[in-house]
Amino acid sequence: MQNNYFALTTPPGQGGISVIELIGPDAHRIIAKIFRHNSKSAIPNSQLSPGHLYLGKIYNNTDLIDEVIIHYIPTRHSFSGLDTVEISAHGGIVSANRIKDCLSATGAKEITARQLINLAARNRKINPTQKLALKELLDAKTTLAAQVLLDQYTERATLPKRFVQALTQPKRIVITGKPNAGKSTLFNALVGKDRAIVHHTPGTTRDTIEETISINGFPFILVDTAGLGNKTDRISNKAIKFSRKEITKADLVLHLIDASETDKPCKLPELKKLTKDIRVYNKIDLFTSTIKPSAGSIQVSALKGAGIDALKKAIISKFGFGKFKYRPGRALAFSE
């Protein structure tokens, strides 16, 4: 047997169901070796009809592996361009791995989802645009990104590519400021969960922490950094060095200022070179400072959640994404 493959097409790990695609000219014969219908007899090749579901069990010789549903998809209707038997098994790593071991023992070769897409393109079941879109879809970070990528089946682009490329290549947002300005609290408020350690003691964050967030459907990589200030210990100095390096890689910097104290913005050469930054005055619920917030700045209470929506709107506006309006079915330029 040659050119027979199998691929796990659902995400690995825990889930309600695992789907394994058995692909190739010998898919019928391979499944007949390991699958038994509820009658406990093998299904002859001629009985696997397209559009029918078959409930039965997968065996490795006499050892029961799992109860599954199989579905035969002929070449003309399959994604890969080859005969396909879709195996729907119980979710989880163990069951899927044991079924893959059974298929491997028959001589079939395991391929990745990306290799399956390449196979479909090689058999001219999808065009180059679809091929690239599907590969990007595997790593889609937001629902909007997935919707846009699923629409890439025509050739003409109708919107500037910067909008769609932002969906597949997230912009990097770095939070910076002095120790105890509330950077980690703001990070958690934007992420929507307690990801960074928050404590009243200045300098809690020693290393950079990052998370992917979604604002208006656009993914962003949000980075929490160590406080920028005068430090003397070696670990803190190293953390500050990492923070300054993150600033140089940022597409946008949120420069956090403690509004509850007479706090002034940090002055760093890296900040002067920025093309995009937003001054964010935090702890407005404790405001006692004589500092007047600068024009265009945002005032928030990261702890209370006040002003977070306004900050998100400012982030979208800063990148010029506010004008993006998605209409399903449009073809958009999503890569170079």
Contacts in CASP RR format, 6 or more apart in sequence:
PFRMAT RR
TARGET T0000
AUTHOR 0000-0000-0000
METHOD contacts of the structure
MODEL  1
MQNNYFALTTPPGQGGISVIELIGPDAHRIIAKIFRHNSKSAIPNSQLSP
GHLYLGKIYNNTDLIDEVIIHYIPTRHSFSGLDTVEISAHGGIVSANRIK
DCLSATGAKEITARQLINLAARNRKINPTQKLALKELLDAKTTLAAQVLL
DQYTERATLPKRFVQALTQPKRIVITGKPNAGKSTLFNALVGKDRAIVHH
TPGTTRDTIEETISINGFPFILVDTAGLGNKTDRISNKAIKFSRKEITKA
DLVLHLIDASETDKPCKLPELKKLTKDIRVYNKIDLFTSTIKPSAGSIQV
SALKGAGIDALKKAIISKFGFGKFKYRPGRALAFSE
1 25 0 8 1.000
1 26 0 8 1.000
1 29 0 8 1.000
1 30 0 8 1.000
1 106 0 8 1.000
1 107 0 8 1.000
1 108 0 8 1.000
2 25 0 8 1.000
3 24 0 8 1.000
3 25 0 8 1.000
3 82 0 8 1.000
4 22 0 8 1.000
4 23 0 8 1.000
4 24 0 8 1.000
4 25 0 8 1.000
4 26 0 8 1.000
4 27 0 8 1.000
4 30 0 8 1.000
4 106 0 8 1.000
4 107 0 8 1.000
4 108 0 8 1.000
4 109 0 8 1.000
5 22 0 8 1.000
5 23 0 8 1.000
5 24 0 8 1.000
5 108 0 8 1.000
5 109 0 8 1.000
5 110 0 8 1.000
5 111 0 8 1.000
5 115 0 8 1.000
5 116 0 8 1.000
5 119 0 8 1.000
6 20 0 8 1.000
6 21 0 8 1.000
6 22 0 8 1.000
6 23 0 8 1.000
6 100 0 8 1.000
6 103 0 8 1.000
6 104 0 8 1.000
6 108 0 8 1.000
6 109 0 8 1.000
6 110 0 8 1.000
6 111 0 8 1.000
7 20 0 8 1.000
7 21 0 8 1.000
7 23 0 8 1.000
7 110 0 8 1.000
7 111 0 8 1.000
7 112 0 8 1.000
7 113 0 8 1.000
7 115 0 8 1.000
7 116 0 8 1.000
8 18 0 8 1.000
8 19 0 8 1.000
8 20 0 8 1.000
8 96 0 8 1.000
8 100 0 8 1.000
8 113 0 8 1.000
9 19 0 8 1.000
9 20 0 8 1.000
9 21 0 8 1.000
9 113 0 8 1.000
9 116 0 8 1.000
10 17 0 8 1.000
10 18 0 8 1.000
10 19 0 8 1.000
10 91 0 8 1.000
12 93 0 8 1.000
12 96 0 8 1.000
13 91 0 8 1.000
13 92 0 8 1.000
13 93 0 8 1.000
13 96 0 8 1.000
14 91 0 8 1.000
14 92 0 8 1.000
14 93 0 8 1.000
15 91 0 8 1.000
15 92 0 8 1.000
16 90 0 8 1.000
16 91 0 8 1.000
16 92 0 8 1.000
17 88 0 8 1.000
17 89 0 8 1.000
17 90 0 8 1.000
17 91 0 8 1.000
18 88 0 8 1.000
18 89 0 8 1.000
18 90 0 8 1.000
18 91 0 8 1.000
18 92 0 8 1.000
18 95 0 8 1.000
18 96 0 8 1.000
18 99 0 8 1.000
19 86 0 8 1.000
19 87 0 8 1.000
19 88 0 8 1.000
19 89 0 8 1.000
20 86 0 8 1.000
20 87 0 8 1.000
20 89 0 8 1.000
20 96 0 8 1.000
20 99 0 8 1.000
20 100 0 8 1.000
20 103 0 8 1.000
21 80 0 8 1.000
21 84 0 8 1.000
21 85 0 8 1.000
21 86 0 8 1.000
21 87 0 8 1.000
21 116 0 8 1.000
22 30 0 8 1.000
22 31 0 8 1.000
22 84 0 8 1.000
22 85 0 8 1.000
22 86 0 8 1.000
22 87 0 8 1.000
22 103 0 8 1.000
22 108 0 8 1.000
23 78 0 8 1.000
23 80 0 8 1.000
23 82 0 8 1.000
23 83 0 8 1.000
23 84 0 8 1.000
23 116 0 8 1.000
23 119 0 8 1.000
24 80 0 8 1.000
24 82 0 8 1.000
24 83 0 8 1.000
24 84 0 8 1.000
25 82 0 8 1.000
25 83 0 8 1.000
27 72 0 8 1.000
27 82 0 8 1.000
27 83 0 8 1.000
27 84 0 8 1.000
27 85 0 8 1.000
28 45 0 8 1.000
28 48 0 8 1.000
28 72 0 8 1.000
28 83 0 8 1.000
28 85 0 8 1.000
29 45 0 8 1.000
30 85 0 8 1.000
30 103 0 8 1.000
30 106 0 8 1.000
30 108 0 8 1.000
31 43 0 8 1.000
31 48 0 8 1.000
31 70 0 8 1.000
31 85 0 8 1.000
31 87 0 8 1.000
32 42 0 8 1.000
32 43 0 8 1.000
32 44 0 8 1.000
32 45 0 8 1.000
33 42 0 8 1.000
33 106 0 8 1.000
34 58 0 8 1.000
34 59 0 8 1.000
34 60 0 8 1.000
34 65 0 8 1.000
34 102 0 8 1.000
34 103 0 8 1.000
34 106 0 8 1.000
35 42 0 8 1.000
35 43 0 8 1.000
35 54 0 8 1.000
35 56 0 8 1.000
35 57 0 8 1.000
35 58 0 8 1.000
35 59 0 8 1.000
35 68 0 8 1.000
35 70 0 8 1.000
36 42 0 8 1.000
36 56 0 8 1.000
36 57 0 8 1.000
36 59 0 8 1.000
37 43 0 8 1.000
37 54 0 8 1.000
37 55 0 8 1.000
37 56 0 8 1.000
38 55 0 8 1.000
38 56 0 8 1.000
43 54 0 8 1.000
48 54 0 8 1.000
48 70 0 8 1.000
48 72 0 8 1.000
48 85 0 8 1.000
49 72 0 8 1.000
50 72 0 8 1.000
50 73 0 8 1.000
50 74 0 8 1.000
50 77 0 8 1.000
51 71 0 8 1.000
51 72 0 8 1.000
52 71 0 8 1.000
52 72 0 8 1.000
53 69 0 8 1.000
53 70 0 8 1.000
53 71 0 8 1.000
54 69 0 8 1.000
54 70 0 8 1.000
54 71 0 8 1.000
55 67 0 8 1.000
55 68 0 8 1.000
55 69 0 8 1.000
56 67 0 8 1.000
56 68 0 8 1.000
56 69 0 8 1.000
56 70 0 8 1.000
57 64 0 8 1.000
57 65 0 8 1.000
57 66 0 8 1.000
57 67 0 8 1.000
57 68 0 8 1.000
58 64 0 8 1.000
58 65 0 8 1.000
58 66 0 8 1.000
58 67 0 8 1.000
58 68 0 8 1.000
58 87 0 8 1.000
58 89 0 8 1.000
58 99 0 8 1.000
58 102 0 8 1.000
59 65 0 8 1.000
59 102 0 8 1.000
60 98 0 8 1.000
60 101 0 8 1.000
60 102 0 8 1.000
60 105 0 8 1.000
65 95 0 8 1.000
65 98 0 8 1.000
65 99 0 8 1.000
65 102 0 8 1.000
66 89 0 8 1.000
66 90 0 8 1.000
66 95 0 8 1.000
66 98 0 8 1.000
66 99 0 8 1.000
67 90 0 8 1.000
68 87 0 8 1.000
68 88 0 8 1.000
68 89 0 8 1.000
68 90 0 8 1.000
68 99 0 8 1.000
69 87 0 8 1.000
69 88 0 8 1.000
70 85 0 8 1.000
70 86 0 8 1.000
70 87 0 8 1.000
70 88 0 8 1.000
71 85 0 8 1.000
71 86 0 8 1.000
71 88 0 8 1.000
72 83 0 8 1.000
72 84 0 8 1.000
72 85 0 8 1.000
72 86 0 8 1.000
73 79 0 8 1.000
73 83 0 8 1.000
73 84 0 8 1.000
73 85 0 8 1.000
73 86 0 8 1.000
74 83 0 8 1.000
75 81 0 8 1.000
75 82 0 8 1.000
75 83 0 8 1.000
78 84 0 8 1.000
78 125 0 8 1.000
79 116 0 8 1.000
79 120 0 8 1.000
79 125 0 8 1.000
79 126 0 8 1.000
80 116 0 8 1.000
80 119 0 8 1.000
80 120 0 8 1.000
80 123 0 8 1.000
80 125 0 8 1.000
81 119 0 8 1.000
81 120 0 8 1.000
81 123 0 8 1.000
81 125 0 8 1.000
82 119 0 8 1.000
82 123 0 8 1.000
87 99 0 8 1.000
89 95 0 8 1.000
89 96 0 8 1.000
89 99 0 8 1.000
100 110 0 8 1.000
103 110 0 8 1.000
104 110 0 8 1.000
111 119 0 8 1.000
113 138 0 8 1.000
114 135 0 8 1.000
114 138 0 8 1.000
117 126 0 8 1.000
117 131 0 8 1.000
117 134 0 8 1.000
117 135 0 8 1.000
118 131 0 8 1.000
120 126 0 8 1.000
120 131 0 8 1.000
121 127 0 8 1.000
121 128 0 8 1.000
121 130 0 8 1.000
121 131 0 8 1.000
126 134 0 8 1.000
129 152 0 8 1.000
129 153 0 8 1.000
129 155 0 8 1.000
130 152 0 8 1.000
130 153 0 8 1.000
132 152 0 8 1.000
132 334 0 8 1.000
132 335 0 8 1.000
133 149 0 8 1.000
133 150 0 8 1.000
133 152 0 8 1.000
133 334 0 8 1.000
134 149 0 8 1.000
136 149 0 8 1.000
136 168 0 8 1.000
136 334 0 8 1.000
136 335 0 8 1.000
137 146 0 8 1.000
137 149 0 8 1.000
137 150 0 8 1.000
139 168 0 8 1.000
140 146 0 8 1.000
140 149 0 8 1.000
140 167 0 8 1.000
140 168 0 8 1.000
141 167 0 8 1.000
141 170 0 8 1.000
141 212 0 8 1.000
141 214 0 8 1.000
141 219 0 8 1.000
142 167 0 8 1.000
142 214 0 8 1.000
142 217 0 8 1.000
142 218 0 8 1.000
142 219 0 8 1.000
143 214 0 8 1.000
143 217 0 8 1.000
144 167 0 8 1.000
144 214 0 8 1.000
144 216 0 8 1.000
144 217 0 8 1.000
144 218 0 8 1.000
144 326 0 8 1.000
145 167 0 8 1.000
145 168 0 8 1.000
145 217 0 8 1.000
145 219 0 8 1.000
147 326 0 8 1.000
147 328 0 8 1.000
148 164 0 8 1.000
148 167 0 8 1.000
148 326 0 8 1.000
148 332 0 8 1.000
148 334 0 8 1.000
149 167 0 8 1.000
149 168 0 8 1.000
149 334 0 8 1.000
151 328 0 8 1.000
151 329 0 8 1.000
151 330 0 8 1.000
151 331 0 8 1.000
151 332 0 8 1.000
152 331 0 8 1.000
152 332 0 8 1.000
152 334 0 8 1.000
153 331 0 8 1.000
154 329 0 8 1.000
154 331 0 8 1.000
155 331 0 8 1.000
156 331 0 8 1.000
157 331 0 8 1.000
157 332 0 8 1.000
157 333 0 8 1.000
158 330 0 8 1.000
158 331 0 8 1.000
158 332 0 8 1.000
159 324 0 8 1.000
159 330 0 8 1.000
159 332 0 8 1.000
159 333 0 8 1.000
160 333 0 8 1.000
161 332 0 8 1.000
161 333 0 8 1.000
161 334 0 8 1.000
161 335 0 8 1.000
163 321 0 8 1.000
163 324 0 8 1.000
163 332 0 8 1.000
164 332 0 8 1.000
164 333 0 8 1.000
164 334 0 8 1.000
165 333 0 8 1.000
165 334 0 8 1.000
165 335 0 8 1.000
166 218 0 8 1.000
166 319 0 8 1.000
166 321 0 8 1.000
167 217 0 8 1.000
167 218 0 8 1.000
167 219 0 8 1.000
167 334 0 8 1.000
168 334 0 8 1.000
168 335 0 8 1.000
170 212 0 8 1.000
170 218 0 8 1.000
170 219 0 8 1.000
170 220 0 8 1.000
170 221 0 8 1.000
171 218 0 8 1.000
171 220 0 8 1.000
171 221 0 8 1.000
171 251 0 8 1.000
171 252 0 8 1.000
171 319 0 8 1.000
172 220 0 8 1.000
172 221 0 8 1.000
172 223 0 8 1.000
172 249 0 8 1.000
172 250 0 8 1.000
172 251 0 8 1.000
172 252 0 8 1.000
173 220 0 8 1.000
173 221 0 8 1.000
173 222 0 8 1.000
173 223 0 8 1.000
173 250 0 8 1.000
173 251 0 8 1.000
173 252 0 8 1.000
173 253 0 8 1.000
173 254 0 8 1.000
173 315 0 8 1.000
174 223 0 8 1.000
174 225 0 8 1.000
174 246 0 8 1.000
174 247 0 8 1.000
174 249 0 8 1.000
174 250 0 8 1.000
174 252 0 8 1.000
174 253 0 8 1.000
174 254 0 8 1.000
175 183 0 8 1.000
175 186 0 8 1.000
175 187 0 8 1.000
175 222 0 8 1.000
175 223 0 8 1.000
175 224 0 8 1.000
175 225 0 8 1.000
175 253 0 8 1.000
175 254 0 8 1.000
175 256 0 8 1.000
176 183 0 8 1.000
176 225 0 8 1.000
176 227 0 8 1.000
176 228 0 8 1.000
176 243 0 8 1.000
176 246 0 8 1.000
176 247 0 8 1.000
176 253 0 8 1.000
176 254 0 8 1.000
176 255 0 8 1.000
176 256 0 8 1.000
176 266 0 8 1.000
176 271 0 8 1.000
177 183 0 8 1.000
177 225 0 8 1.000
177 227 0 8 1.000
177 228 0 8 1.000
177 255 0 8 1.000
177 256 0 8 1.000
177 257 0 8 1.000
177 265 0 8 1.000
177 266 0 8 1.000
178 227 0 8 1.000
178 228 0 8 1.000
178 229 0 8 1.000
178 258 0 8 1.000
178 263 0 8 1.000
178 266 0 8 1.000
179 202 0 8 1.000
179 203 0 8 1.000
179 226 0 8 1.000
179 227 0 8 1.000
179 228 0 8 1.000
179 229 0 8 1.000
180 200 0 8 1.000
180 201 0 8 1.000
180 202 0 8 1.000
180 203 0 8 1.000
180 258 0 8 1.000
181 227 0 8 1.000
181 256 0 8 1.000
181 257 0 8 1.000
181 258 0 8 1.000
181 263 0 8 1.000
181 282 0 8 1.000
182 198 0 8 1.000
182 256 0 8 1.000
182 258 0 8 1.000
182 282 0 8 1.000
182 283 0 8 1.000
182 302 0 8 1.000
183 205 0 8 1.000
183 224 0 8 1.000
183 225 0 8 1.000
183 227 0 8 1.000
183 256 0 8 1.000
184 196 0 8 1.000
184 197 0 8 1.000
184 198 0 8 1.000
184 204 0 8 1.000
184 205 0 8 1.000
184 209 0 8 1.000
184 224 0 8 1.000
185 198 0 8 1.000
185 282 0 8 1.000
185 302 0 8 1.000
185 303 0 8 1.000
186 254 0 8 1.000
186 256 0 8 1.000
186 280 0 8 1.000
186 282 0 8 1.000
186 300 0 8 1.000
186 302 0 8 1.000
187 195 0 8 1.000
187 196 0 8 1.000
187 209 0 8 1.000
187 211 0 8 1.000
187 222 0 8 1.000
187 224 0 8 1.000
188 194 0 8 1.000
188 195 0 8 1.000
188 196 0 8 1.000
188 198 0 8 1.000
188 302 0 8 1.000
189 300 0 8 1.000
189 302 0 8 1.000
189 303 0 8 1.000
189 305 0 8 1.000
189 308 0 8 1.000
190 213 0 8 1.000
190 222 0 8 1.000
190 308 0 8 1.000
190 311 0 8 1.000
190 312 0 8 1.000
191 211 0 8 1.000
191 213 0 8 1.000
191 222 0 8 1.000
192 213 0 8 1.000
195 209 0 8 1.000
195 211 0 8 1.000
196 205 0 8 1.000
196 209 0 8 1.000
196 224 0 8 1.000
197 204 0 8 1.000
197 205 0 8 1.000
198 204 0 8 1.000
202 227 0 8 1.000
203 226 0 8 1.000
203 227 0 8 1.000
203 236 0 8 1.000
205 224 0 8 1.000
205 225 0 8 1.000
205 226 0 8 1.000
205 227 0 8 1.000
205 239 0 8 1.000
206 226 0 8 1.000
206 235 0 8 1.000
206 236 0 8 1.000
206 239 0 8 1.000
207 226 0 8 1.000
207 239 0 8 1.000
207 242 0 8 1.000
208 223 0 8 1.000
208 224 0 8 1.000
208 225 0 8 1.000
208 226 0 8 1.000
208 242 0 8 1.000
208 243 0 8 1.000
208 246 0 8 1.000
209 223 0 8 1.000
209 224 0 8 1.000
210 221 0 8 1.000
210 222 0 8 1.000
210 223 0 8 1.000
210 224 0 8 1.000
211 221 0 8 1.000
211 222 0 8 1.000
212 219 0 8 1.000
212 220 0 8 1.000
212 221 0 8 1.000
212 222 0 8 1.000
213 219 0 8 1.000
213 220 0 8 1.000
213 222 0 8 1.000
214 220 0 8 1.000
215 312 0 8 1.000
215 315 0 8 1.000
215 316 0 8 1.000
216 312 0 8 1.000
216 316 0 8 1.000
216 321 0 8 1.000
216 322 0 8 1.000
216 324 0 8 1.000
218 316 0 8 1.000
218 319 0 8 1.000
218 321 0 8 1.000
218 324 0 8 1.000
220 315 0 8 1.000
223 246 0 8 1.000
223 250 0 8 1.000
225 242 0 8 1.000
225 243 0 8 1.000
225 246 0 8 1.000
225 247 0 8 1.000
226 236 0 8 1.000
226 239 0 8 1.000
226 240 0 8 1.000
226 242 0 8 1.000
226 243 0 8 1.000
227 239 0 8 1.000
227 240 0 8 1.000
227 243 0 8 1.000
228 240 0 8 1.000
228 243 0 8 1.000
228 244 0 8 1.000
228 266 0 8 1.000
228 268 0 8 1.000
229 240 0 8 1.000
229 266 0 8 1.000
231 237 0 8 1.000
231 239 0 8 1.000
231 240 0 8 1.000
244 268 0 8 1.000
244 270 0 8 1.000
247 253 0 8 1.000
247 268 0 8 1.000
247 270 0 8 1.000
247 271 0 8 1.000
247 274 0 8 1.000
248 270 0 8 1.000
248 273 0 8 1.000
250 274 0 8 1.000
251 276 0 8 1.000
251 319 0 8 1.000
252 276 0 8 1.000
252 277 0 8 1.000
252 278 0 8 1.000
252 315 0 8 1.000
252 318 0 8 1.000
252 319 0 8 1.000
253 271 0 8 1.000
253 274 0 8 1.000
253 276 0 8 1.000
253 277 0 8 1.000
253 278 0 8 1.000
254 277 0 8 1.000
254 278 0 8 1.000
254 280 0 8 1.000
254 311 0 8 1.000
255 265 0 8 1.000
255 266 0 8 1.000
255 271 0 8 1.000
255 277 0 8 1.000
255 278 0 8 1.000
255 279 0 8 1.000
255 280 0 8 1.000
256 280 0 8 1.000
256 282 0 8 1.000
257 263 0 8 1.000
257 264 0 8 1.000
257 265 0 8 1.000
257 279 0 8 1.000
257 280 0 8 1.000
257 281 0 8 1.000
257 282 0 8 1.000
257 291 0 8 1.000
258 282 0 8 1.000
258 283 0 8 1.000
258 289 0 8 1.000
259 281 0 8 1.000
259 282 0 8 1.000
259 283 0 8 1.000
259 284 0 8 1.000
259 286 0 8 1.000
259 287 0 8 1.000
259 289 0 8 1.000
259 291 0 8 1.000
259 293 0 8 1.000
259 299 0 8 1.000
260 283 0 8 1.000
260 286 0 8 1.000
260 287 0 8 1.000
260 288 0 8 1.000
260 289 0 8 1.000
261 288 0 8 1.000
261 289 0 8 1.000
262 289 0 8 1.000
262 290 0 8 1.000
262 291 0 8 1.000
263 289 0 8 1.000
263 291 0 8 1.000
264 291 0 8 1.000
265 271 0 8 1.000
265 279 0 8 1.000
271 277 0 8 1.000
276 318 0 8 1.000
276 319 0 8 1.000
278 296 0 8 1.000
278 297 0 8 1.000
278 298 0 8 1.000
278 311 0 8 1.000
278 314 0 8 1.000
278 315 0 8 1.000
278 318 0 8 1.000
279 293 0 8 1.000
279 294 0 8 1.000
279 296 0 8 1.000
279 297 0 8 1.000
279 298 0 8 1.000
280 297 0 8 1.000
280 298 0 8 1.000
280 299 0 8 1.000
280 300 0 8 1.000
280 311 0 8 1.000
281 293 0 8 1.000
281 297 0 8 1.000
281 298 0 8 1.000
281 299 0 8 1.000
281 300 0 8 1.000
282 300 0 8 1.000
282 301 0 8 1.000
282 302 0 8 1.000
283 301 0 8 1.000
283 302 0 8 1.000
283 303 0 8 1.000
284 299 0 8 1.000
284 300 0 8 1.000
284 301 0 8 1.000
284 306 0 8 1.000
285 301 0 8 1.000
285 303 0 8 1.000
285 304 0 8 1.000
285 306 0 8 1.000
286 301 0 8 1.000
293 299 0 8 1.000
298 307 0 8 1.000
298 310 0 8 1.000
298 311 0 8 1.000
298 314 0 8 1.000
299 307 0 8 1.000
300 306 0 8 1.000
300 307 0 8 1.000
300 308 0 8 1.000
300 310 0 8 1.000
300 311 0 8 1.000
301 307 0 8 1.000
302 308 0 8 1.000
316 322 0 8 1.000
END
